[in-house]
Amino acid sequence: MKEEGIFPDLDDKDVEDVKEPEDFRDLIDKQIQAGLDEAQKRVLDALNTGVEPNVIKQYENTLEYLNSITEEQITDESDRGETLRKNLLQQDFMNRGYS
């Protein structure tokens, strides 16, 4: 399967270590993990530690919003840029526990 490209992210040692059915299952799990992007890995890790899906969604939406803010928006000297900077700072203080 590795030679045919079905498991492209695995090395020869991984394949050689398959002796039991459980080893093959672990190999498939490893291949699946290798195909996940960073956001999917974060969500999977959070779910595996017991974080509720709605909480994960809230954090992922926040990360998506923060990643969408450009340098131009932050350095904008208009009222819009000032409001954005104020809101970001205010939210950061609230996240740190300040009122």
TORVO-393077 format. One line per field, with one value per atom (N, C-alpha, C): residue number from 1; residue in one letter; atom name; x, y, z. Coordinates in steps of 0.02 Angstrom, whole numbers, plus 32768, in hexadecimal, padded with zeros to 4 digits. Atoms other than C-alpha are relative to their C-alpha. Layout:
<sites>
i: c(NUM  ...)
aa: c(A  ...)
at: c(CA  ...)
x: c(X  ...)
y: c(Y  ...)
z: c(Z  ...)
</sites>
This chain:
<sites>
i: c(1  1  1  2  2  2  3  3  3  4  4  4  5  5  5  6  6  6  7  7  7  8  8  8  9  9  9  10  10  10  11  11  11  12  12  12  13  13  13  14  14  14  15  15  15  16  16  16  17  17  17  18  18  18  19  19  19  20  20  20  21  21  21  22  22  22  23  23  23  24  24  24  25  25  25  26  26  26  27  27  27  28  28  28  29  29  29  30  30  30  31  31  31  32  32  32  33  33  33  34  34  34  35  35  35  36  36  36  37  37  37  38  38  38  39  39  39  40  40  40  41  41  41  42  42  42  43  43  43  44  44  44  45  45  45  46  46  46  47  47  47  48  48  48  49  49  49  50  50  50  51  51  51  52  52  52  53  53  53  54  54  54  55  55  55  56  56  56  57  57  57  58  58  58  59  59  59  60  60  60  61  61  61  62  62  62  63  63  63  64  64  64  65  65  65  66  66  66  67  67  67  68  68  68  69  69  69  70  70  70  71  71  71  72  72  72  73  73  73  74  74  74  75  75  75  76  76  76  77  77  77  78  78  78  79  79  79  80  80  80  81  81  81  82  82  82  83  83  83  84  84  84  85  85  85  86  86  86  87  87  87  88  88  88  89  89  89  90  90  90  91  91  91  92  92  92  93  93  93  94  94  94  95  95  95  96  96  96  97  97  97  98  98  98  99  99  99)
aa: c(M  M  M  K  K  K  E  E  E  E  E  E  G  G  G  I  I  I  F  F  F  P  P  P  D  D  D  L  L  L  D  D  D  D  D  D  K  K  K  D  D  D  V  V  V  E  E  E  D  D  D  V  V  V  K  K  K  E  E  E  P  P  P  E  E  E  D  D  D  F  F  F  R  R  R  D  D  D  L  L  L  I  I  I  D  D  D  K  K  K  Q  Q  Q  I  I  I  Q  Q  Q  A  A  A  G  G  G  L  L  L  D  D  D  E  E  E  A  A  A  Q  Q  Q  K  K  K  R  R  R  V  V  V  L  L  L  D  D  D  A  A  A  L  L  L  N  N  N  T  T  T  G  G  G  V  V  V  E  E  E  P  P  P  N  N  N  V  V  V  I  I  I  K  K  K  Q  Q  Q  Y  Y  Y  E  E  E  N  N  N  T  T  T  L  L  L  E  E  E  Y  Y  Y  L  L  L  N  N  N  S  S  S  I  I  I  T  T  T  E  E  E  E  E  E  Q  Q  Q  I  I  I  T  T  T  D  D  D  E  E  E  S  S  S  D  D  D  R  R  R  G  G  G  E  E  E  T  T  T  L  L  L  R  R  R  K  K  K  N  N  N  L  L  L  L  L  L  Q  Q  Q  Q  Q  Q  D  D  D  F  F  F  M  M  M  N  N  N  R  R  R  G  G  G  Y  Y  Y  S  S  S)
at: c(N  CA  C  N  CA  C  N  CA  C  N  CA  C  N  CA  C  N  CA  C  N  CA  C  N  CA  C  N  CA  C  N  CA  C  N  CA  C  N  CA  C  N  CA  C  N  CA  C  N  CA  C  N  CA  C  N  CA  C  N  CA  C  N  CA  C  N  CA  C  N  CA  C  N  CA  C  N  CA  C  N  CA  C  N  CA  C  N  CA  C  N  CA  C  N  CA  C  N  CA  C  N  CA  C  N  CA  C  N  CA  C  N  CA  C  N  CA  C  N  CA  C  N  CA  C  N  CA  C  N  CA  C  N  CA  C  N  CA  C  N  CA  C  N  CA  C  N  CA  C  N  CA  C  N  CA  C  N  CA  C  N  CA  C  N  CA  C  N  CA  C  N  CA  C  N  CA  C  N  CA  C  N  CA  C  N  CA  C  N  CA  C  N  CA  C  N  CA  C  N  CA  C  N  CA  C  N  CA  C  N  CA  C  N  CA  C  N  CA  C  N  CA  C  N  CA  C  N  CA  C  N  CA  C  N  CA  C  N  CA  C  N  CA  C  N  CA  C  N  CA  C  N  CA  C  N  CA  C  N  CA  C  N  CA  C  N  CA  C  N  CA  C  N  CA  C  N  CA  C  N  CA  C  N  CA  C  N  CA  C  N  CA  C  N  CA  C  N  CA  C  N  CA  C  N  CA  C  N  CA  C  N  CA  C  N  CA  C  N  CA  C  N  CA  C  N  CA  C  N  CA  C  N  CA  C  N  CA  C  N  CA  C  N  CA  C)
x: c(8029  8000  802B  7FD3  8091  801B  7FE5  80DB  7FCC  8035  8032  7FE9  8011  8026  7FC4  803A  7F97  8014  7FE6  8002  803E  7FC5  8073  8027  7FE0  809B  8024  7FE0  80E2  8044  7FBE  8197  8004  7FF7  81DB  7FFE  7FFF  81F4  7FB9  8046  813B  7FE1  801D  810C  801E  7FDF  818D  7FE8  8016  8149  7FBB  8043  809E  8007  7FFE  8092  7FBC  8041  7FE4  7FCA  8037  7F38  7FFE  8000  7F47  8035  7FCB  7FEA  7FE7  801C  7F8F  7FCE  8030  7F04  8026  7FD8  7F88  801F  7FE3  7FD8  7FCC  8036  7F32  7FF2  800B  7F16  8037  7FC8  7FC3  7FFA  800A  7F9E  7FC9  8037  7EFA  8018  7FE5  7F52  802D  7FD2  7FD5  7FDA  8027  7F4A  7FD9  8026  7EFE  8027  7FDF  7F22  8002  7FF7  7F4C  7FBE  8041  7E98  7FDE  801E  7E5B  8023  7FDB  7EE5  7FEC  8015  7EB5  7FBC  8044  7DFE  8001  7FFC  7E27  801E  7FE1  7E9A  7FD0  8030  7E16  7FC8  8035  7D8F  8018  7FE4  7E01  800C  7FF6  7E1D  7FBF  8041  7D63  7FE2  801B  7D47  7FC0  8041  7C93  8006  7FFC  7C7B  7FED  8013  7C24  8038  7FC8  7CBA  8038  7FCD  7D31  7FED  8018  7CC8  800B  7FF6  7CCF  8049  7FB9  7D8C  8019  7FEB  7DA3  7FE8  8019  7D35  802A  7FD6  7D9D  8044  7FC0  7E3F  7FFA  800B  7DF8  7FFA  8007  7DC6  8043  7FC0  7E6E  8031  7FD3  7ECB  7FEC  8017  7E62  8011  7FEF  7E99  8044  7FC2  7F1D  8028  7FD3  7FB0  7FE5  801C  7F5E  7FC5  8038  7EC1  8017  7FE7  7F24  8021  7FDB  7F90  7FD7  802C  7EFF  7FF6  8005  7EFD  7FBB  8044  7E45  7FDD  8028  7DBC  7FF6  8009  7DA4  803B  7FC4  7E57  8008  7FFC  7E53  7FCE  8032  7DB3  8016  7FE7  7DFE  8036  7FCB  7E9A  7FE5  801E  7E32  7FDC  8025  7DC2  802E  7FD0  7E56  8021  7FE0  7EAC  7FCE  8033  7E0B  7FF1  800E  7DE7  803B  7FC6  7E99  8001  8003  7E89  7FC9  8037  7DE2  8013  7FEA  7E2E  8032  7FCF  7EB4  7FE1  8023  7E31  7FF5  800B  7E2F  7FB9  8043  7D89  8005)
y: c(7FC4  8000  803F  7FC6  8076  800C  7FFB  8051  801B  7FE8  8075  8047  7FBC  811D  8008  7FFD  80F0  801E  7FE5  8119  802A  7FDA  81A3  8021  7FDD  81F1  7FD3  802F  8155  7FEC  8015  8120  7FB3  8048  8071  7FDE  801E  8052  7FF5  8007  8071  7FC1  8039  7FF1  7FBE  803D  7F72  7FEA  800F  7F7C  7FE0  801D  7F39  7FB4  8049  7E8A  7FE4  8015  7E82  802D  7FD6  7EC5  8045  7FC1  7F4A  802F  7FD8  7F86  8020  7FE6  7F9B  8038  7FCC  7FFD  8040  7FC6  806E  8023  7FE4  8086  802B  7FDA  80BD  8040  7FC5  8134  8034  7FD2  817E  8023  7FE3  8199  8034  7FD0  81EF  803F  7FC6  8261  802A  7FDC  828E  802A  7FDC  82C9  803A  7FCA  8343  8041  7FC0  83FC  8016  7FEA  8461  800B  7FF4  8495  7FBE  8041  83E2  7FDD  801E  83A7  8020  7FDD  842D  7FE8  8016  83FA  7FB9  8046  8341  7FFB  8000  8360  8019  7FE4  83CA  7FCF  8032  8348  7FC5  8039  82BF  8011  7FED  8323  8013  7FF5  833B  8045  7FBD  83ED  7FFA  8002  8409  801E  7FE8  8421  804A  7FB9  84CA  802F  7FD8  850B  8000  8005  84CC  802E  7FD6  8523  804A  7FBA  85C6  8014  7FF0  85C0  7FFF  8003  858D  803E  7FC3  861F  803C  7FC9  8695  7FFE  8006  8652  8014  7FEF  8662  804C  7FB7  8716  8023  7FE0  8744  7FF6  800D  86F3  8028  7FDA  8757  804A  7FBA  87FF  800D  7FF0  884E  8036  7FCD  88BC  8046  7FBF  894A  8014  7FF1  893D  8016  7FEF  8943  8044  7FC1  89D6  803A  7FCC  8A36  8037  7FC7  8AE4  801F  7FE5  8B02  7FE7  8016  8AEA  7FB4  8048  8A3B  7FD9  8021  8A08  8009  7FF2  8A5A  7FD4  802A  89FD  7FB7  8045  8958  7FF4  8008  8971  8001  7FFB  89A4  7FBF  803E  890B  7FC5  8037  8895  8003  7FF9  88DB  7FF2  800C  88DA  7FB5  8048  8825  7FDA  8020  87F4  8008  7FF7  8841  7FD6  8029  87EA  7FB7  8045  8744  7FF1  8009  875F  8007  7FFE  8778  8046  7FBC  8835  8017  7FE6  8891  803E)
z: c(8000  8000  8000  8000  8022  7FBA  8043  7F77  7FCF  802C  7F25  8011  7FEE  7F7D  802D  7FD4  7FF1  8044  7FC1  808A  7FF1  8015  8046  8039  7FC9  80EF  8031  7FD3  813F  7FE6  8016  813D  8002  8005  8120  8044  7FBD  81DB  8019  7FEB  81FC  7FE1  8024  8179  8018  7FE9  81B5  8045  7FBB  8267  8003  8000  8233  8004  7FF5  827C  8012  7FE7  82C8  7FE2  8018  8294  8023  7FDA  831D  7FE3  801E  82CD  7FBF  803F  8227  800F  7FEC  827D  8015  7FEB  82CD  7FC4  803E  8222  7FDC  8021  81D9  8027  7FD6  826D  7FF4  800B  8251  7FBD  8043  8198  8002  7FFA  81C3  8022  7FDC  8240  7FD3  802C  81BD  7FCD  8032  8148  801C  7FE1  81C4  7FFD  7FFB  81BC  8049  7FBB  8258  8025  7FE0  827C  8011  7FF3  826D  803A  7FC9  82E2  8043  7FC3  8362  8017  7FF0  835A  801A  7FEB  8369  8046  7FBD  83FE  8035  7FD0  8453  800E  7FF6  8437  802A  7FDB  8479  804A  7FBA  8519  8022  7FE2  8535  7FF9  800B  84F9  7FD7  8022  84C2  7FB9  8045  8405  7FF8  8007  841C  8018  7FE7  847F  7FCC  8035  83F8  7FC6  8038  8373  8010  7FEB  83D5  7FF9  8004  83E3  7FB8  8045  832E  7FD9  801F  82F6  8013  7FE9  8360  7FDD  8023  8316  7FB6  8046  8267  7FF7  8003  8288  800A  7FF3  82D3  7FC7  8039  8243  7FC2  803B  81C8  8005  7FF8  8210  7FE0  8023  81A3  8025  7FE3  81D4  7FF0  8015  8173  802C  7FD5  81DC  8045  7FBD  827E  8001  8001  824A  7FE2  801C  81FC  8034  7FD1  824C  8001  7FFF  822B  8040  7FC7  82AD  7FFF  8006  826B  801C  7FE6  828F  804B  7FB8  8339  8026  7FDF  8366  8000  8003  832C  8034  7FCF  8395  8048  7FBE  842B  8012  7FF4  841A  800C  7FF8  8407  8044  7FBE  84A1  8038  7FCD  8505  8007  7FFE  84D7  801E  7FE3  8503  804B  7FB7  85B0  8020  7FE5  85CA  8001  8002  8595  8038  7FCA  8619  8045  7FC0  86A0  801C  7FE9  86AD  7FEC  8010  86B1  7FD4)
</sites>
